[in-house]
């Protein structure tokens, strides 16, 4: 299974899920030549990202992250991705339940193939093995506008734990920070995208969610002021809610990066997501066989391939400035949360009153309408009864 194909000038790089190396095809005037790069991974390569013309990054299934010089094909740095969520609660509960001190000496914790296991080495009282999920990467993204320095996060790695790590791909750099990108423990990020200035991060999730993050001051040495009032004009997700949704509660204590929008756009995994900067549009592709178009704020425009007509997209004008009547996809309308409905409707959860005459439908019932159910006002004898006959 091919996991990545990278097209360069007169060169094609290819790798696969069960392949531990990179294959290079050189297209010259005399023919096509095949070259295999030096093997650095001990497991199949799952993710690849390139920053032309210098760097190539590969990640294997067992969490090995290798940085390569793109011109020469030589590795210059290797890291082992560590799962930020080390589930030590299991060990604490296990030790509390153990009554005999002698049994503690027979339990050994060891590391093997990036899997954590607990084994009982001698006694028969505890012969079960607890195996934890491998820490691996699902998506990679270069922040191309940021400099290559040890203290600036310019490479994002999406983990299967729902965390997104920020790395510096400088030879003297490493892991700089981690933040949680999910509000459901069964979710994770499958696709990443950004704008040319790396101000926004758009994430596509396993459960069909699409989120927008503000990356301006995250792992960046040069901080800038953020106009929250201006952001609220475009991202209705930031508007105050009487009851906080799960997405807001999940990032309540997370300062950076700032969550600007969160909504469910598909019924299944979002495995591809792209951003059009001039029109400020998001294109998402899902396993549910739909490709949809959204504004950066999260409002739904259309689904590709349907017969429903939609306005012509202006390539150099943000779509949110001339799109007003927002709709909700039929499949999302059935399963969408209050936060999703709020974002898709542009901040209005209830219906809009277009004419003053329609306001009568939302007014209180008149005295005559209140009598339609029973026909007359209840007597005192009925109101004071403790038992009612039906």
C-alpha positions, 0 to 999 in steps of 0.5 A: 500500500502506497502511503505517499508520493512526492513530486519534485523537479525531475524526481519522484519520491515514493514509499509504502505502509509496509516499506521501511525505505524511500524509493526515488525515481529520477526522470532524465533525458536518457531514461528513468532511474531508480534509487533506494535511500538508506533505510533508517526506519525499523517499521513501515512508513506511514506519513511523509511531508516535504518542505522544498527545497531543503527538508523531508520528514518521515514517520514510521508506524512505531513512532520513529521520526526521521529528518532528511536532507532533500537534495542528498537523501541523507538523514540528519536527525532522528527522534522517537515520538513519545505519546503525551498521554502516558496512562499511568493510572493503570499502574497506580490502581494495580499497585494499590490492589496488590496486597503482598509486598513480595508480589511487587518484586515479581512485576517488571515494567519494560519497554519493547517496540514502543509498547508498554507491557506489564508482565508477571515474571515468576508468580501465578497470581498475576499472569495477565498482560496489559498492552497499550496502543502504539504511539504513532503519527497520523498526519504531518504539516510544515509551517513554511512561513516560520524560520528554521530555528531551534526554539520555533515550532515549524513542524506539526505532528498529529498523534493517535492519542488526539494530541498535536505536537509542535517540533523544530526541524532544526538539527539542534531542535526537538519537541517544543510543545503539545496540545489537545485537539479533541473533545472526545476520547475516541477521536483524533486528527487525520488531516491538517491544513494551514494558510500561507501565513500559518495564522490558522490551523484546520484539522479534520477528525476521525469522528467527522469534526472540523476545527480551526485554531489560531496559531499566531502566537503558538510556539513562535518567538515573535508574539503579536496582539490578537483582536478578539473582537475582529475574530468574533465577526467571522467565527460565531463559535466564539460567541458567548453561550449560556451552556458551554459545549464539549468543544469549549469545555475541552479547551477551557484551561488550554491557552494556546493555540486558541480554538476558533471554530468546531463543528461536525461536517461529515458523518465519517472520518475527514481524511483530506482537508484543504484551505483556499486563502483568498476566498477563505474557504475550506474543502473537506473530503470524507470517507462518507464519499462527500466533498464539501465546501465551507467558509473559514468560520464554519458555514456550509456552502455546498456538497460537490456533485449534488443538483442543488445550485449555489452561488458563484465563488469569487476567487479573491473575496472572502465567501463570508462577505456575500453568503447570507442564507446558510443551510445545514447538510441533511445528514448533519441536521439529524446528528449535529449538536447545539454547537454544530447547529450554531456554527452552521447557521452563522450564530443563530440557532432559532429561526429568522423572522423576515417579516413583521407579520411572522412575529405573531407565530412566536408571540404568546398564545391569546386567551381564546387559544388557551381555551382550545384544549379544555374549552373553559377555565378550570373550576376551583373544585377541579384545581383543588382535587388531589386525584384526577380521573382519566 
